Amino acid sequence: MKDARGQLNGRKNLLDCLTRCAGLDSRRVQLKLSQCMKQKLQISKNDMSLLKQKQVEYCVDGYNSFKSVEHSRFLNLMQCVDFGAKYGKFAIAETVYSGKTVSRATVSMAAEVKVSLIDRLRSMVEGGTVSLS
């Protein structure tokens, strides 16, 4: 079958992808429907309650807005829980950098961004894309 753009969208494309991407022999692979659908993670009520409690503590103890727990950068930081899967349970307080170290890193990262922007602007001016007059 072809879609509106003329691209094939049948089962064959899925099997071809499995062969190329996963190195599987498509003739012997029978996928289950559940393997093709995204599954929602089921977290226990106790763990969800603990998460909510930790979010409240973060907001109240740190004088952070309640909206801050939805911020993409905060969520990105929280995703470091992957470390627990990789290294096992450990005390994050013994691992995280100090505020002073993070502050210094911010200054050096800002300097790198500034140099990168200047280089990009310079190449645009030299290429005639941007004029300084």
Backbone as JSON Lines, residues from 0, in Angstrom:
{"i":0,"aa":"M","n":[0.83,-1.18,0.0],"ca":[0.0,0.0,0.0],"c":[0.88,1.25,0.0]}
{"i":1,"aa":"K","n":[0.37,2.31,-0.64],"ca":[1.09,3.57,-0.67],"c":[0.24,4.65,0.0]}
{"i":2,"aa":"D","n":[0.94,5.58,0.67],"ca":[0.22,6.69,1.3],"c":[0.05,7.82,0.28]}
{"i":3,"aa":"A","n":[-0.43,8.99,0.76],"ca":[-0.72,10.11,-0.12],"c":[0.53,10.64,-0.83]}
{"i":4,"aa":"R","n":[1.7,10.43,-0.22],"ca":[2.95,10.89,-0.83],"c":[3.57,9.83,-1.74]}
{"i":5,"aa":"G","n":[2.92,8.7,-1.89],"ca":[3.43,7.64,-2.74],"c":[4.42,6.72,-2.05]}
{"i":6,"aa":"Q","n":[4.55,6.87,-0.72],"ca":[5.46,6.03,0.04],"c":[4.76,4.76,0.47]}
{"i":7,"aa":"L","n":[5.49,3.66,0.44],"ca":[4.93,2.4,0.92],"c":[4.73,2.48,2.42]}
{"i":8,"aa":"N","n":[3.6,1.96,2.91],"ca":[3.35,2.01,4.35],"c":[2.78,0.7,4.88]}
{"i":9,"aa":"G","n":[3.08,-0.35,4.25],"ca":[2.57,-1.65,4.68],"c":[3.5,-2.34,5.65]}
{"i":10,"aa":"R","n":[3.22,-3.61,5.92],"ca":[3.99,-4.43,6.85],"c":[5.41,-4.67,6.34]}
{"i":11,"aa":"K","n":[5.59,-4.7,5.04],"ca":[6.9,-4.98,4.47],"c":[7.94,-3.95,4.92]}
{"i":12,"aa":"N","n":[7.56,-2.66,4.97],"ca":[8.51,-1.64,5.41],"c":[8.96,-1.87,6.84]}
{"i":13,"aa":"L","n":[8.06,-2.28,7.7],"ca":[8.39,-2.56,9.09],"c":[9.38,-3.72,9.16]}
{"i":14,"aa":"L","n":[9.12,-4.76,8.4],"ca":[10.02,-5.91,8.41],"c":[11.37,-5.57,7.79]}
{"i":15,"aa":"D","n":[11.37,-4.76,6.75],"ca":[12.63,-4.32,6.16],"c":[13.44,-3.51,7.17]}
{"i":16,"aa":"C","n":[12.76,-2.66,7.91],"ca":[13.42,-1.85,8.93],"c":[14.02,-2.75,10.0]}
{"i":17,"aa":"L","n":[13.29,-3.75,10.42],"ca":[13.81,-4.68,11.43],"c":[15.05,-5.38,10.92]}
{"i":18,"aa":"T","n":[15.04,-5.74,9.66],"ca":[16.19,-6.42,9.08],"c":[17.4,-5.5,9.05]}
{"i":19,"aa":"R","n":[17.2,-4.25,8.6],"ca":[18.31,-3.29,8.49],"c":[18.75,-2.8,9.86]}
{"i":20,"aa":"C","n":[17.82,-2.33,10.65],"ca":[18.15,-1.64,11.9],"c":[18.51,-2.59,13.04]}
{"i":21,"aa":"A","n":[17.79,-3.67,13.15],"ca":[18.0,-4.57,14.28],"c":[18.76,-5.83,13.9]}
{"i":22,"aa":"G","n":[19.04,-6.0,12.62],"ca":[19.77,-7.17,12.17],"c":[18.97,-8.45,12.31]}
{"i":23,"aa":"L","n":[17.66,-8.36,12.28],"ca":[16.82,-9.54,12.42],"c":[16.44,-10.09,11.06]}
{"i":24,"aa":"D","n":[16.23,-11.36,11.01],"ca":[15.78,-12.0,9.78],"c":[14.26,-11.84,9.71]}
{"i":25,"aa":"S","n":[13.79,-11.02,8.77],"ca":[12.37,-10.68,8.71],"c":[11.49,-11.88,8.42]}
{"i":26,"aa":"R","n":[12.05,-12.94,7.87],"ca":[11.22,-14.11,7.57],"c":[10.86,-14.88,8.83]}
{"i":27,"aa":"R","n":[11.64,-14.72,9.89],"ca":[11.38,-15.46,11.12],"c":[10.82,-14.59,12.23]}
{"i":28,"aa":"V","n":[10.59,-13.33,11.98],"ca":[10.12,-12.42,13.02],"c":[8.63,-12.2,12.88]}
{"i":29,"aa":"Q","n":[7.9,-12.49,13.93],"ca":[6.47,-12.2,13.96],"c":[6.26,-11.25,15.13]}
{"i":30,"aa":"L","n":[6.03,-9.98,14.81],"ca":[5.83,-8.99,15.86],"c":[4.44,-9.1,16.45]}
{"i":31,"aa":"K","n":[4.37,-8.77,17.73],"ca":[3.08,-8.67,18.39],"c":[2.65,-7.21,18.32]}
{"i":32,"aa":"L","n":[1.38,-6.97,18.31],"ca":[0.87,-5.6,18.23],"c":[1.4,-4.75,19.37]}
{"i":33,"aa":"S","n":[1.54,-5.32,20.56],"ca":[2.02,-4.57,21.72],"c":[3.46,-4.1,21.53]}
{"i":34,"aa":"Q","n":[4.26,-4.79,20.68],"ca":[5.63,-4.38,20.44],"c":[5.7,-3.13,19.57]}
{"i":35,"aa":"C","n":[4.65,-2.86,18.83],"ca":[4.64,-1.72,17.92],"c":[4.02,-0.48,18.55]}
{"i":36,"aa":"M","n":[3.43,-0.62,19.7],"ca":[2.74,0.49,20.35],"c":[3.55,0.95,21.56]}
{"i":37,"aa":"K","n":[3.53,2.25,21.78],"ca":[4.22,2.8,22.93],"c":[3.43,2.46,24.19]}
{"i":38,"aa":"Q","n":[4.13,1.91,25.18],"ca":[3.49,1.52,26.42],"c":[3.69,2.6,27.47]}
{"i":39,"aa":"K","n":[2.62,2.96,28.17],"ca":[2.73,3.94,29.24],"c":[3.3,3.25,30.47]}
{"i":40,"aa":"L","n":[4.29,3.89,31.06],"ca":[4.93,3.36,32.24],"c":[3.93,3.3,33.39]}
{"i":41,"aa":"Q","n":[3.89,2.2,34.09],"ca":[3.01,2.04,35.24],"c":[3.84,2.19,36.51]}
{"i":42,"aa":"I","n":[3.68,3.31,37.2],"ca":[4.4,3.56,38.44],"c":[3.44,3.38,39.6]}
{"i":43,"aa":"S","n":[3.91,2.75,40.66],"ca":[3.04,2.47,41.8],"c":[2.53,3.76,42.43]}
{"i":44,"aa":"K","n":[1.38,3.66,43.11],"ca":[0.81,4.82,43.79],"c":[1.74,5.34,44.87]}
{"i":45,"aa":"N","n":[2.43,4.44,45.56],"ca":[3.38,4.87,46.61],"c":[4.51,5.69,46.02]}
{"i":46,"aa":"D","n":[5.07,5.23,44.88],"ca":[6.16,5.97,44.24],"c":[5.67,7.3,43.68]}
{"i":47,"aa":"M","n":[4.47,7.35,43.15],"ca":[3.91,8.61,42.66],"c":[3.71,9.58,43.82]}
{"i":48,"aa":"S","n":[3.27,9.07,44.96],"ca":[3.09,9.9,46.14],"c":[4.44,10.45,46.62]}
{"i":49,"aa":"L","n":[5.46,9.6,46.6],"ca":[6.8,10.03,46.98],"c":[7.33,11.1,46.03]}
{"i":50,"aa":"L","n":[7.09,10.93,44.74],"ca":[7.5,11.93,43.75],"c":[6.83,13.27,44.02]}
{"i":51,"aa":"K","n":[5.53,13.23,44.28],"ca":[4.79,14.46,44.58],"c":[5.35,15.14,45.83]}
{"i":52,"aa":"Q","n":[5.65,14.35,46.86],"ca":[6.2,14.89,48.1],"c":[7.55,15.56,47.83]}
{"i":53,"aa":"K","n":[8.4,14.93,47.03],"ca":[9.72,15.5,46.71],"c":[9.58,16.79,45.9]}
{"i":54,"aa":"Q","n":[8.59,16.85,45.01],"ca":[8.36,18.06,44.24],"c":[7.89,19.2,45.14]}
{"i":55,"aa":"V","n":[7.02,18.89,46.09],"ca":[6.55,19.9,47.04],"c":[7.72,20.42,47.87]}
{"i":56,"aa":"E","n":[8.56,19.5,48.35],"ca":[9.73,19.91,49.14],"c":[10.65,20.8,48.32]}
{"i":57,"aa":"Y","n":[10.86,20.47,47.06],"ca":[11.7,21.27,46.18],"c":[11.15,22.69,46.07]}
{"i":58,"aa":"C","n":[9.85,22.8,45.87],"ca":[9.23,24.13,45.71],"c":[9.24,24.93,47.0]}
{"i":59,"aa":"V","n":[8.85,24.29,48.1],"ca":[8.69,25.01,49.36],"c":[10.04,25.32,50.0]}
{"i":60,"aa":"D","n":[10.91,24.32,50.11],"ca":[12.2,24.53,50.78],"c":[13.12,25.45,49.98]}
{"i":61,"aa":"G","n":[13.02,25.42,48.66],"ca":[13.91,26.23,47.84],"c":[13.3,27.51,47.34]}
{"i":62,"aa":"Y","n":[12.09,27.83,47.8],"ca":[11.37,29.03,47.36],"c":[11.23,29.06,45.83]}
{"i":63,"aa":"N","n":[11.02,27.89,45.23],"ca":[10.83,27.81,43.79],"c":[9.34,27.84,43.46]}
{"i":64,"aa":"S","n":[9.01,28.35,42.29],"ca":[7.6,28.39,41.91],"c":[7.09,26.97,41.68]}
{"i":65,"aa":"F","n":[5.81,26.79,41.86],"ca":[5.23,25.47,41.64],"c":[5.3,25.09,40.16]}
{"i":66,"aa":"K","n":[5.31,26.08,39.3],"ca":[5.43,25.85,37.86],"c":[6.82,25.33,37.49]}
{"i":67,"aa":"S","n":[7.81,25.59,38.35],"ca":[9.19,25.2,38.04],"c":[9.36,23.69,37.9]}
{"i":68,"aa":"V","n":[8.49,22.9,38.53],"ca":[8.62,21.45,38.43],"c":[8.21,20.94,37.05]}
{"i":69,"aa":"E","n":[7.64,21.81,36.22],"ca":[7.26,21.43,34.85],"c":[8.26,21.94,33.82]}
{"i":70,"aa":"H","n":[9.22,22.74,34.26],"ca":[10.17,23.36,33.33],"c":[11.03,22.28,32.65]}
{"i":71,"aa":"S","n":[11.25,22.43,31.36],"ca":[11.95,21.4,30.59],"c":[13.37,21.16,31.1]}
{"i":72,"aa":"R","n":[14.06,22.2,31.52],"ca":[15.43,22.02,32.02],"c":[15.44,21.29,33.36]}
{"i":73,"aa":"F","n":[14.45,21.55,34.19],"ca":[14.33,20.82,35.47],"c":[14.06,19.34,35.19]}
{"i":74,"aa":"L","n":[13.14,19.08,34.26],"ca":[12.82,17.7,33.92],"c":[14.03,16.99,33.32]}
{"i":75,"aa":"N","n":[14.82,17.73,32.53],"ca":[16.04,17.17,31.95],"c":[17.02,16.77,33.06]}
{"i":76,"aa":"L","n":[17.14,17.62,34.08],"ca":[18.0,17.3,35.21],"c":[17.5,16.06,35.95]}
{"i":77,"aa":"M","n":[16.19,16.01,36.16],"ca":[15.62,14.86,36.86],"c":[15.81,13.56,36.08]}
{"i":78,"aa":"Q","n":[15.95,13.66,34.78],"ca":[16.11,12.46,33.96],"c":[17.43,11.76,34.26]}
{"i":79,"aa":"C","n":[18.28,12.37,35.06],"ca":[19.52,11.73,35.48],"c":[19.25,10.46,36.29]}
{"i":80,"aa":"V","n":[18.0,10.17,36.55],"ca":[17.69,8.91,37.24],"c":[18.2,7.73,36.42]}
{"i":81,"aa":"D","n":[18.5,7.98,35.13],"ca":[19.11,6.94,34.33],"c":[20.42,6.48,34.96]}
{"i":82,"aa":"F","n":[21.08,7.38,35.71],"ca":[22.31,7.01,36.39],"c":[22.05,5.88,37.38]}
{"i":83,"aa":"G","n":[20.88,5.92,38.03],"ca":[20.54,4.86,38.97],"c":[20.43,3.52,38.28]}
{"i":84,"aa":"A","n":[19.87,3.52,37.09],"ca":[19.77,2.27,36.33],"c":[21.15,1.79,35.9]}
{"i":85,"aa":"K","n":[22.04,2.73,35.64],"ca":[23.37,2.38,35.15],"c":[24.32,1.98,36.28]}
{"i":86,"aa":"Y","n":[24.29,2.74,37.41],"ca":[25.26,2.54,38.48],"c":[24.67,1.91,39.74]}
{"i":87,"aa":"G","n":[23.35,1.72,39.77],"ca":[22.72,1.22,40.98],"c":[22.34,2.38,41.89]}
{"i":88,"aa":"K","n":[21.72,2.06,43.0],"ca":[21.28,3.11,43.93],"c":[22.5,3.74,44.6]}
{"i":89,"aa":"F","n":[22.53,5.07,44.62],"ca":[23.64,5.79,45.25],"c":[23.13,7.12,45.76]}
{"i":90,"aa":"A","n":[23.9,7.76,46.6],"ca":[23.53,9.05,47.17],"c":[23.92,10.16,46.2]}
{"i":91,"aa":"I","n":[22.95,10.76,45.57],"ca":[23.22,11.8,44.58],"c":[23.89,13.0,45.22]}
{"i":92,"aa":"A","n":[23.61,13.25,46.51],"ca":[24.2,14.4,47.21],"c":[25.73,14.3,47.25]}
{"i":93,"aa":"E","n":[26.24,13.08,47.21],"ca":[27.69,12.88,47.22],"c":[28.28,13.01,45.83]}
{"i":94,"aa":"T","n":[27.44,13.12,44.81],"ca":[27.89,13.09,43.43],"c":[27.74,14.42,42.73]}
{"i":95,"aa":"V","n":[26.69,15.18,43.05],"ca":[26.43,16.43,42.33],"c":[27.52,17.45,42.61]}
{"i":96,"aa":"Y","n":[27.69,18.37,41.67],"ca":[28.68,19.43,41.81],"c":[28.16,20.5,42.76]}
{"i":97,"aa":"S","n":[29.07,21.21,43.37],"ca":[28.69,22.3,44.28],"c":[28.18,23.49,43.47]}
{"i":98,"aa":"G","n":[27.47,24.39,44.14],"ca":[26.97,25.58,43.48],"c":[28.09,26.42,42.9]}
{"i":99,"aa":"K","n":[29.22,26.49,43.61],"ca":[30.37,27.27,43.14],"c":[30.91,26.67,41.84]}
{"i":100,"aa":"T","n":[31.01,25.34,41.77],"ca":[31.5,24.67,40.56],"c":[30.55,24.9,39.4]}
{"i":101,"aa":"V","n":[29.25,24.81,39.66],"ca":[28.25,25.04,38.61],"c":[28.33,26.48,38.13]}
{"i":102,"aa":"S","n":[28.52,27.41,39.07],"ca":[28.64,28.83,38.7],"c":[29.84,29.05,37.79]}
{"i":103,"aa":"R","n":[30.99,28.45,38.13],"ca":[32.19,28.6,37.29],"c":[31.96,27.96,35.93]}
{"i":104,"aa":"A","n":[31.29,26.82,35.9],"ca":[31.01,26.14,34.63],"c":[30.1,27.0,33.76]}
{"i":105,"aa":"T","n":[29.16,27.71,34.39],"ca":[28.26,28.59,33.65],"c":[29.04,29.7,32.96]}
{"i":106,"aa":"V","n":[30.0,30.27,33.68],"ca":[30.82,31.34,33.11],"c":[31.62,30.81,31.92]}
{"i":107,"aa":"S","n":[32.25,29.64,32.07],"ca":[33.06,29.11,30.97],"c":[32.19,28.69,29.79]}
{"i":108,"aa":"M","n":[31.0,28.12,30.05],"ca":[30.09,27.74,28.96],"c":[29.6,28.98,28.22]}
{"i":109,"aa":"A","n":[29.32,30.05,28.96],"ca":[28.88,31.3,28.32],"c":[29.98,31.85,27.43]}
{"i":110,"aa":"A","n":[31.22,31.76,27.88],"ca":[32.35,32.23,27.06],"c":[32.46,31.41,25.78]}
{"i":111,"aa":"E","n":[32.26,30.1,25.88],"ca":[32.31,29.23,24.69],"c":[31.2,29.6,23.7]}
{"i":112,"aa":"V","n":[30.0,29.87,24.22],"ca":[28.89,30.26,23.35],"c":[29.19,31.58,22.68]}
{"i":113,"aa":"K","n":[29.77,32.52,23.43],"ca":[30.11,33.83,22.88],"c":[31.12,33.69,21.74]}
{"i":114,"aa":"V","n":[32.17,32.9,21.94],"ca":[33.17,32.67,20.9],"c":[32.52,32.03,19.68]}
{"i":115,"aa":"S","n":[31.65,31.07,19.91],"ca":[30.97,30.38,18.81],"c":[30.11,31.36,18.0]}
{"i":116,"aa":"L","n":[29.39,32.23,18.7],"ca":[28.55,33.22,18.01],"c":[29.39,34.22,17.22]}
{"i":117,"aa":"I","n":[30.5,34.65,17.81],"ca":[31.39,35.59,17.11],"c":[31.95,34.93,15.86]}
{"i":118,"aa":"D","n":[32.39,33.69,15.99],"ca":[32.91,32.97,14.82],"c":[31.86,32.83,13.74]}
{"i":119,"aa":"R","n":[30.64,32.52,14.14],"ca":[29.56,32.35,13.17],"c":[29.24,33.68,12.48]}
{"i":120,"aa":"L","n":[29.17,34.76,13.26],"ca":[28.93,36.08,12.67],"c":[30.06,36.48,11.72]}
{"i":121,"aa":"R","n":[31.3,36.2,12.13],"ca":[32.45,36.53,11.29],"c":[32.36,35.8,9.95]}
{"i":122,"aa":"S","n":[32.0,34.51,9.99],"ca":[31.91,33.75,8.74],"c":[30.74,34.25,7.88]}
{"i":123,"aa":"M","n":[29.66,34.71,8.52],"ca":[28.54,35.25,7.76],"c":[28.92,36.57,7.09]}
{"i":124,"aa":"V","n":[29.68,37.42,7.78],"ca":[30.12,38.68,7.21],"c":[31.09,38.42,6.06]}
{"i":125,"aa":"E","n":[32.03,37.51,6.27],"ca":[33.0,37.18,5.23],"c":[32.33,36.53,4.03]}
{"i":126,"aa":"G","n":[31.27,35.79,4.27],"ca":[30.53,35.13,3.18],"c":[29.55,36.05,2.48]}
{"i":127,"aa":"G","n":[29.39,37.26,3.01],"ca":[28.49,38.23,2.39],"c":[27.04,38.04,2.76]}
{"i":128,"aa":"T","n":[26.75,37.15,3.72],"ca":[25.38,36.92,4.16],"c":[24.87,38.09,5.0]}
{"i":129,"aa":"V","n":[25.78,38.71,5.79],"ca":[25.41,39.81,6.67],"c":[26.34,40.98,6.41]}
{"i":130,"aa":"S","n":[25.78,42.18,6.44],"ca":[26.57,43.39,6.25],"c":[26.59,44.18,7.56]}
{"i":131,"aa":"L","n":[27.73,44.73,7.91],"ca":[27.85,45.5,9.15],"c":[27.57,46.98,8.96]}
{"i":132,"aa":"S","n":[27.2,47.41,7.77],"ca":[26.95,48.84,7.54],"c":[25.53,49.24,7.83]}
